[in-house]
Amino acid sequence: MSGSQATILVVDDEPFNLEIIEEYLDGEGYILHTAEDGLDAWTQLEANPGKFDVVLLDRMMPKLDGMDVLRKIKSHRKLKSTPVILQTAKASQQNIIEGMESGAYYYLTKPFDDEMLCSIVKTALEDKLRYDLLKLKLEESVRGLAVIQEAHFEFQTIDEANDLAKVLANACAYPDRVVTGISELLINAVEHGNLEICYEDKTRLVAKDEWKDEVNRRLQLPEYTDKKVLVRFQRKNSVNRILIEDEGSGFEWKNYLELDPQRAFDSHGRGIAMAKMTSVDEINYQGCGNKVELIIQGVINSSQT
């Protein structure tokens, strides 16, 4: 998938809503397919699980409800990693929590404007591309990592964070599951830790498509150029521990361990909660939040190395 050729399935039982969404996304370079109800959507998804990069899914529909389609997607071996953007007129906190807990980490409440739609779609696509690249590289498995009991690393950049995530994931059982969570926490240590990009700053930067440029700019500034993230990997019996420590001043980490309905419509801010829910077994922050320990259960067997 290249960003400009991403394929999106838009699901809504109201023809007018389909027209509006198609109009909003027109000119973005996406390949758009539509489904008029949940059953139509599931038929298309099941017939070709690798076809769609993102599903923009209406919640309330006849034949097969949007929540039922979402659960089918997340329980399907080939479809479960497909990002789902849940769009609905029901915006109560309980509805949002239900959608997020079922796997819809991207949310839109009707009526929404074109900028909000385009921003959320772009974020979902970028997340999928990054996760797919991480998992693809895992196929180039690093032999011998099963015998490592303890190792120390340090890094500075986002690219180095992703490279290290692949190494650490390959030292664990089921690397394709854990790599995304490890990557999220390593990147968080760079952008929010060492580089001090706060939540509001990232919201603004993502909206203007300037986040990567700002990260690279700050990496060159004297106050940040020597800062490193320190990582310690330790295995004891069947428990893998990854301690990540940045040189930042910390953050209010308790606010990000769970999926917060108040941030459901933001273009970011779900990575730590997603890692906790789907990727690693435990996330334990220490002190002010510039130290975090990931606990991952399981040992590598001979077929994984």
ZADRENKE-539284 format. One record per residue (C-alpha): y negated, z, x; residue number from 1; residue in one letter. Coordinates in nm, 4 decimals. Layout:
! ZADRENKE-539284
KEMI; py; pz; px; pos; code
KEMI; Y; Z; X; NUM; a $
...
! end
This chain:
! ZADRENKE-539284
KEMI; py; pz; px; pos; code
KEMI; 0.0000; 0.0000; 0.0000; 1; m $
KEMI; -0.3417; -0.0906; 0.1283; 2; s $
KEMI; -0.6335; 0.0759; -0.0444; 3; g $
KEMI; -0.7650; -0.2511; -0.1887; 4; s $
KEMI; -0.4240; -0.3616; -0.3209; 5; q $
KEMI; -0.3126; -0.0389; -0.4825; 6; a $
KEMI; -0.1259; -0.0824; -0.8110; 7; t $
KEMI; -0.2210; 0.1504; -1.0963; 8; i $
KEMI; -0.0478; 0.2069; -1.4283; 9; l $
KEMI; -0.2987; 0.3030; -1.7003; 10; v $
KEMI; -0.1361; 0.4667; -2.0025; 11; v $
KEMI; -0.3248; 0.5219; -2.3279; 12; d $
KEMI; -0.2389; 0.4607; -2.6937; 13; d $
KEMI; -0.5992; 0.3660; -2.7761; 14; e $
KEMI; -0.6769; 0.0001; -2.6890; 15; p $
KEMI; -1.0478; 0.0829; -2.6602; 16; f $
KEMI; -0.9766; 0.3487; -2.3965; 17; n $
KEMI; -0.7664; 0.1015; -2.1987; 18; l $
KEMI; -1.0536; -0.1465; -2.2074; 19; e $
KEMI; -1.3045; 0.1142; -2.0884; 20; i $
KEMI; -1.0833; 0.2251; -1.7994; 21; i $
KEMI; -1.0161; -0.1343; -1.6974; 22; e $
KEMI; -1.3902; -0.2016; -1.7058; 23; e $
KEMI; -1.4656; 0.1061; -1.4929; 24; y $
KEMI; -1.2034; 0.0108; -1.2331; 25; l $
KEMI; -1.2901; -0.3586; -1.2337; 26; d $
KEMI; -1.4223; -0.4665; -0.8973; 27; g $
KEMI; -1.2465; -0.1873; -0.7042; 28; e $
KEMI; -0.9732; -0.4270; -0.5901; 29; g $
KEMI; -0.6875; -0.2523; -0.7720; 30; y $
KEMI; -0.3983; -0.4250; -0.9475; 31; i $
KEMI; -0.3989; -0.2787; -1.2991; 32; l $
KEMI; -0.1106; -0.2593; -1.5446; 33; h $
KEMI; -0.1306; -0.0962; -1.8857; 34; t $
KEMI; 0.1060; 0.0808; -2.1234; 35; a $
KEMI; 0.0260; 0.1444; -2.4874; 36; e $
KEMI; 0.2307; 0.4639; -2.5252; 37; d $
KEMI; 0.4514; 0.7022; -2.3313; 38; g $
KEMI; 0.7730; 0.5157; -2.4006; 39; l $
KEMI; 0.6232; 0.1891; -2.2767; 40; d $
KEMI; 0.5001; 0.3689; -1.9641; 41; a $
KEMI; 0.8357; 0.5274; -1.8871; 42; w $
KEMI; 1.0160; 0.1942; -1.9399; 43; t $
KEMI; 0.7887; 0.0308; -1.6815; 44; q $
KEMI; 0.8154; 0.3197; -1.4360; 45; l $
KEMI; 1.1928; 0.3521; -1.4584; 46; e $
KEMI; 1.2442; -0.0235; -1.4250; 47; a $
KEMI; 1.0545; -0.0388; -1.0951; 48; n $
KEMI; 0.9994; 0.3076; -0.9403; 49; p $
KEMI; 0.8258; 0.1722; -0.6308; 50; g $
KEMI; 0.5768; -0.0503; -0.8103; 51; k $
KEMI; 0.2942; 0.1909; -0.8933; 52; f $
KEMI; 0.0806; 0.3887; -0.6489; 53; d $
KEMI; -0.0934; 0.6003; -0.9142; 54; v $
KEMI; -0.0355; 0.6680; -1.2833; 55; v $
KEMI; -0.3413; 0.7362; -1.4998; 56; l $
KEMI; -0.1749; 0.9102; -1.7918; 57; l $
KEMI; -0.3078; 1.0023; -2.1354; 58; d $
KEMI; -0.1764; 1.3356; -2.2609; 59; r $
KEMI; -0.1603; 1.2903; -2.6380; 60; m $
KEMI; 0.0461; 0.9848; -2.7364; 61; m $
KEMI; 0.3075; 0.8770; -2.9913; 62; p $
KEMI; 0.6755; 0.8005; -2.9169; 63; k $
KEMI; 0.6706; 0.9894; -2.5883; 64; l $
KEMI; 0.4019; 1.2465; -2.5144; 65; d $
KEMI; 0.2128; 1.2334; -2.1860; 66; g $
KEMI; 0.3508; 1.5704; -2.0775; 67; m $
KEMI; 0.7040; 1.4429; -2.1358; 68; d $
KEMI; 0.6312; 1.1354; -1.9240; 69; v $
KEMI; 0.4858; 1.3594; -1.6521; 70; l $
KEMI; 0.7968; 1.5781; -1.6437; 71; r $
KEMI; 1.0198; 1.2718; -1.6260; 72; k $
KEMI; 0.8172; 1.1373; -1.3340; 73; i $
KEMI; 0.8318; 1.4647; -1.1411; 74; k $
KEMI; 1.2076; 1.5036; -1.1951; 75; s $
KEMI; 1.2872; 1.1438; -1.0877; 76; h $
KEMI; 1.4040; 1.1139; -0.7265; 77; r $
KEMI; 1.1990; 0.8028; -0.6491; 78; k $
KEMI; 0.8982; 0.8700; -0.8715; 79; l $
KEMI; 0.8301; 1.2389; -0.8075; 80; k $
KEMI; 0.5827; 1.1765; -0.5251; 81; s $
KEMI; 0.3736; 0.9332; -0.7333; 82; t $
KEMI; 0.0306; 1.0885; -0.8034; 83; p $
KEMI; -0.0399; 1.1380; -1.1726; 84; v $
KEMI; -0.3955; 1.1682; -1.3030; 85; i $
KEMI; -0.3778; 1.3370; -1.6421; 86; l $
KEMI; -0.6547; 1.2339; -1.8793; 87; q $
KEMI; -0.7040; 1.4201; -2.2014; 88; t $
KEMI; -0.9533; 1.5384; -2.4597; 89; a $
KEMI; -0.7866; 1.8821; -2.4478; 90; k $
KEMI; -0.9655; 2.0724; -2.1739; 91; a $
KEMI; -0.8676; 2.4326; -2.2412; 92; s $
KEMI; -0.7699; 2.6393; -1.9406; 93; q $
KEMI; -0.4125; 2.6732; -2.0664; 94; q $
KEMI; -0.3794; 2.2952; -2.1087; 95; n $
KEMI; -0.5093; 2.2356; -1.7594; 96; i $
KEMI; -0.2753; 2.4956; -1.6081; 97; i $
KEMI; 0.0200; 2.3465; -1.7946; 98; e $
KEMI; -0.0599; 1.9998; -1.6619; 99; g $
KEMI; -0.1055; 2.1185; -1.3050; 100; m $
KEMI; 0.2094; 2.3271; -1.3052; 101; e $
KEMI; 0.4003; 2.0217; -1.4270; 102; s $
KEMI; 0.2736; 1.8188; -1.1326; 103; g $
KEMI; -0.0555; 1.6626; -1.2444; 104; a $
KEMI; -0.2795; 1.7699; -0.9568; 105; y $
KEMI; -0.5569; 1.5295; -1.0613; 106; y $
KEMI; -0.7313; 1.5780; -1.3937; 107; y $
KEMI; -0.9849; 1.3943; -1.6086; 108; l $
KEMI; -1.1287; 1.5179; -1.9375; 109; t $
KEMI; -1.2502; 1.2645; -2.1924; 110; k $
KEMI; -1.5130; 1.1397; -2.2073; 111; p $
KEMI; -1.5557; 1.0760; -1.8354; 112; f $
KEMI; -1.7943; 0.8468; -1.6514; 113; d $
KEMI; -1.7134; 0.5637; -1.4140; 114; d $
KEMI; -1.8084; 0.7560; -1.0997; 115; e $
KEMI; -1.5787; 1.0460; -1.1844; 116; m $
KEMI; -1.2894; 0.8121; -1.2641; 117; l $
KEMI; -1.3311; 0.6054; -0.9485; 118; c $
KEMI; -1.3630; 0.9168; -0.7324; 119; s $
KEMI; -1.0450; 1.0793; -0.8652; 120; i $
KEMI; -0.8467; 0.7540; -0.8418; 121; v $
KEMI; -0.9621; 0.7023; -0.4841; 122; k $
KEMI; -0.8714; 1.0599; -0.3893; 123; t $
KEMI; -0.5226; 1.0290; -0.5414; 124; a $
KEMI; -0.4641; 0.6998; -0.3590; 125; l $
KEMI; -0.5846; 0.8370; -0.0262; 126; e $
KEMI; -0.3616; 1.1422; -0.0616; 127; d $
KEMI; -0.0608; 0.9227; -0.1416; 128; k $
KEMI; -0.1289; 0.6910; 0.1519; 129; l $
KEMI; -0.1574; 0.9835; 0.3917; 130; r $
KEMI; 0.1591; 1.1497; 0.2623; 131; y $
KEMI; 0.3516; 0.8203; 0.2705; 132; d $
KEMI; 0.2489; 0.7570; 0.6307; 133; l $
KEMI; 0.3536; 1.1074; 0.7303; 134; l $
KEMI; 0.6949; 1.0664; 0.5695; 135; k $
KEMI; 0.7426; 0.7181; 0.7138; 136; l $
KEMI; 0.6870; 0.8463; 1.0657; 137; k $
KEMI; 0.9435; 1.1193; 1.0056; 138; l $
KEMI; 1.2104; 0.8514; 1.0092; 139; e $
KEMI; 1.1446; 0.8310; 1.3829; 140; e $
KEMI; 1.3095; 1.1730; 1.4070; 141; s $
KEMI; 1.2597; 1.3720; 1.7261; 142; v $
KEMI; 1.6057; 1.4628; 1.8497; 143; r $
KEMI; 1.6566; 1.8009; 2.0087; 144; g $
KEMI; 1.4099; 1.9970; 1.7969; 145; l $
KEMI; 1.6953; 2.1865; 1.6353; 146; a $
KEMI; 1.7455; 2.3842; 1.9585; 147; v $
KEMI; 1.3827; 2.4982; 1.9903; 148; i $
KEMI; 1.3374; 2.8683; 1.9175; 149; q $
KEMI; 0.9693; 2.9070; 2.0047; 150; e $
KEMI; 0.6879; 2.6707; 2.0987; 151; a $
KEMI; 0.3078; 2.6786; 2.1323; 152; h $
KEMI; 0.0618; 2.3972; 2.0583; 153; f $
KEMI; -0.3115; 2.3378; 2.0442; 154; e $
KEMI; -0.5122; 2.0521; 1.8952; 155; f $
KEMI; -0.8627; 1.9539; 1.7808; 156; q $
KEMI; -0.8665; 1.6436; 1.5611; 157; t $
KEMI; -0.7332; 1.5320; 1.2227; 158; i $
KEMI; -0.5096; 1.2705; 1.3871; 159; d $
KEMI; -0.3660; 1.5342; 1.6171; 160; e $
KEMI; -0.3057; 1.7582; 1.3141; 161; a $
KEMI; -0.1003; 1.4870; 1.1455; 162; n $
KEMI; 0.0936; 1.4156; 1.4653; 163; d $
KEMI; 0.1741; 1.7832; 1.5091; 164; l $
KEMI; 0.2727; 1.8145; 1.1427; 165; a $
KEMI; 0.5415; 1.5516; 1.1994; 166; k $
KEMI; 0.6752; 1.7359; 1.5040; 167; v $
KEMI; 0.6856; 2.0716; 1.3257; 168; l $
KEMI; 0.8411; 1.9217; 1.0132; 169; a $
KEMI; 1.1165; 1.7634; 1.2201; 170; n $
KEMI; 1.1980; 2.1091; 1.3554; 171; a $
KEMI; 1.2674; 2.2268; 0.9989; 172; c $
KEMI; 1.5263; 2.1400; 0.7409; 173; a $
KEMI; 1.4127; 1.8760; 0.4882; 174; y $
KEMI; 1.1164; 1.7467; 0.6904; 175; p $
KEMI; 1.0082; 1.5015; 0.4206; 176; d $
KEMI; 0.9455; 1.7961; 0.1880; 177; r $
KEMI; 0.7607; 2.0243; 0.4272; 178; v $
KEMI; 0.5498; 1.7748; 0.6239; 179; v $
KEMI; 0.2768; 1.7414; 0.3602; 180; t $
KEMI; 0.2264; 2.1165; 0.3310; 181; g $
KEMI; 0.2164; 2.1648; 0.7073; 182; i $
KEMI; -0.0326; 1.8792; 0.7379; 183; s $
KEMI; -0.2604; 2.0268; 0.4687; 184; e $
KEMI; -0.2832; 2.3628; 0.6454; 185; l $
KEMI; -0.3374; 2.2086; 0.9905; 186; l $
KEMI; -0.6147; 1.9806; 0.8612; 187; i $
KEMI; -0.7714; 2.2740; 0.6770; 188; n $
KEMI; -0.7937; 2.4594; 1.0103; 189; a $
KEMI; -0.9923; 2.1696; 1.1578; 190; v $
KEMI; -1.2305; 2.0744; 0.8783; 191; e $
KEMI; -1.2965; 2.4074; 0.7075; 192; h $
KEMI; -1.2141; 2.6285; 1.0056; 193; g $
KEMI; -1.3415; 2.4961; 1.3364; 194; n $
KEMI; -1.5865; 2.2403; 1.1952; 195; l $
KEMI; -1.7205; 2.4697; 0.9203; 196; e $
KEMI; -1.7278; 2.2050; 0.6470; 197; i $
KEMI; -1.7617; 2.4167; 0.3333; 198; c $
KEMI; -1.6256; 2.3283; -0.0104; 199; y $
KEMI; -1.9606; 2.2054; -0.1414; 200; e $
KEMI; -2.0176; 1.9945; 0.1716; 201; d $
KEMI; -1.6811; 1.8247; 0.1317; 202; k $
KEMI; -1.7467; 1.7566; -0.2363; 203; t $
KEMI; -2.0674; 1.5770; -0.1421; 204; r $
KEMI; -1.9121; 1.3945; 0.1544; 205; l $
KEMI; -1.6104; 1.2724; -0.0424; 206; v $
KEMI; -1.8372; 1.1438; -0.3216; 207; a $
KEMI; -2.0335; 0.9401; -0.0674; 208; k $
KEMI; -1.7205; 0.8349; 0.1281; 209; d $
KEMI; -1.8638; 1.0036; 0.4371; 210; e $
KEMI; -1.6044; 1.2756; 0.5014; 211; w $
KEMI; -1.4265; 1.1096; 0.7970; 212; k $
KEMI; -1.7572; 1.0148; 0.9574; 213; d $
KEMI; -1.8831; 1.3730; 0.9289; 214; e $
KEMI; -1.5628; 1.5128; 1.0790; 215; v $
KEMI; -1.5930; 1.2776; 1.3758; 216; n $
KEMI; -1.9647; 1.3559; 1.4137; 217; r $
KEMI; -1.9070; 1.7301; 1.4227; 218; r $
KEMI; -1.6245; 1.6961; 1.6738; 219; l $
KEMI; -1.8819; 1.5610; 1.9211; 220; q $
KEMI; -2.1389; 1.8386; 1.8705; 221; l $
KEMI; -2.1701; 2.0984; 2.1502; 222; p $
KEMI; -2.1015; 2.3901; 1.9155; 223; e $
KEMI; -1.7661; 2.2420; 1.8096; 224; y $
KEMI; -1.6433; 2.0279; 2.0980; 225; t $
KEMI; -1.4476; 2.3067; 2.2703; 226; d $
KEMI; -1.2954; 2.4615; 1.9589; 227; k $
KEMI; -0.9198; 2.4327; 1.9223; 228; k $
KEMI; -0.6562; 2.5205; 1.6673; 229; v $
KEMI; -0.3701; 2.7242; 1.8107; 230; l $
KEMI; -0.0215; 2.6924; 1.6609; 231; v $
KEMI; 0.2920; 2.8922; 1.7309; 232; r $
KEMI; 0.6330; 2.7851; 1.6030; 233; f $
KEMI; 0.9107; 3.0426; 1.5952; 234; q $
KEMI; 1.2637; 3.0211; 1.4603; 235; r $
KEMI; 1.4863; 3.3209; 1.3992; 236; k $
KEMI; 1.8187; 3.2707; 1.2262; 237; n $
KEMI; 1.7398; 3.0360; 0.9360; 238; s $
KEMI; 1.3696; 3.1223; 0.9037; 239; v $
KEMI; 1.0973; 2.9059; 1.0594; 240; n $
KEMI; 0.7539; 3.0589; 1.1035; 241; r $
KEMI; 0.4421; 2.8563; 1.1838; 242; i $
KEMI; 0.1297; 3.0559; 1.2711; 243; l $
KEMI; -0.1941; 2.8555; 1.2594; 244; i $
KEMI; -0.5141; 3.0067; 1.4012; 245; e $
KEMI; -0.8542; 2.8379; 1.4101; 246; d $
KEMI; -1.1807; 2.9523; 1.5689; 247; e $
KEMI; -1.3814; 2.9526; 1.2475; 248; g $
KEMI; -1.5239; 3.2465; 1.0566; 249; s $
KEMI; -1.2654; 3.2283; 0.7791; 250; g $
KEMI; -1.3027; 3.1603; 0.4062; 251; f $
KEMI; -1.2202; 3.3099; 0.0665; 252; e $
KEMI; -0.8564; 3.2038; 0.0898; 253; w $
KEMI; -0.7450; 3.4027; -0.2165; 254; k $
KEMI; -0.9317; 3.1534; -0.4353; 255; n $
KEMI; -0.7205; 2.8612; -0.3151; 256; y $
KEMI; -0.3623; 2.9893; -0.3231; 257; l $
KEMI; -0.3248; 2.8969; -0.6894; 258; e $
KEMI; -0.4270; 2.5869; -0.8810; 259; l $
KEMI; -0.7611; 2.6807; -1.0353; 260; d $
KEMI; -0.8536; 2.5134; -1.3664; 261; p $
KEMI; -1.2205; 2.5486; -1.2684; 262; q $
KEMI; -1.1604; 2.3049; -0.9803; 263; r $
KEMI; -0.9194; 2.0788; -1.1679; 264; a $
KEMI; -1.1753; 1.8011; -1.1956; 265; f $
KEMI; -1.2917; 1.8128; -0.8332; 266; d $
KEMI; -1.1940; 1.5409; -0.5883; 267; s $
KEMI; -1.0378; 1.7934; -0.3485; 268; h $
KEMI; -0.9476; 2.1616; -0.3164; 269; g $
KEMI; -0.5839; 2.1538; -0.4278; 270; r $
KEMI; -0.4071; 2.1129; -0.0918; 271; g $
KEMI; -0.3211; 2.4772; -0.0192; 272; i $
KEMI; -0.1920; 2.5417; -0.3711; 273; a $
KEMI; 0.0113; 2.2201; -0.3660; 274; m $
KEMI; 0.1627; 2.3194; -0.0309; 275; a $
KEMI; 0.2605; 2.6571; -0.1738; 276; k $
KEMI; 0.4097; 2.5072; -0.4894; 277; m $
KEMI; 0.5973; 2.2079; -0.3510; 278; t $
KEMI; 0.6271; 2.2160; 0.0260; 279; s $
KEMI; 0.6698; 2.5521; 0.2017; 280; v $
KEMI; 0.8347; 2.8761; 0.0931; 281; d $
KEMI; 0.5494; 3.1154; 0.1707; 282; e $
KEMI; 0.1848; 3.0983; 0.2780; 283; i $
KEMI; 0.0472; 3.4249; 0.4168; 284; n $
KEMI; -0.3178; 3.4423; 0.5199; 285; y $
KEMI; -0.4319; 3.7144; 0.7547; 286; q $
KEMI; -0.7675; 3.8878; 0.7840; 287; g $
KEMI; -1.0694; 3.6699; 0.7080; 288; c $
KEMI; -0.8588; 3.3572; 0.6630; 289; g $
KEMI; -0.8716; 3.1929; 1.0048; 290; n $
KEMI; -0.5039; 3.2800; 1.0562; 291; k $
KEMI; -0.2240; 3.1666; 0.8269; 292; v $
KEMI; 0.1519; 3.1902; 0.8582; 293; e $
KEMI; 0.3831; 2.9390; 0.6916; 294; l $
KEMI; 0.7412; 3.0434; 0.6271; 295; i $
KEMI; 0.9997; 2.7704; 0.5811; 296; i $
KEMI; 1.3620; 2.8507; 0.5103; 297; q $
KEMI; 1.6594; 2.6466; 0.6250; 298; g $
KEMI; 1.8231; 2.5154; 0.9401; 299; v $
KEMI; 1.8680; 2.1597; 1.0622; 300; i $
KEMI; 2.2196; 2.0274; 1.0407; 301; n $
KEMI; 2.3649; 1.7539; 1.2563; 302; s $
KEMI; 2.2922; 1.4809; 1.0026; 303; s $
KEMI; 1.9184; 1.5552; 1.0150; 304; q $
KEMI; 1.8676; 1.5187; 1.3925; 305; t $
! end
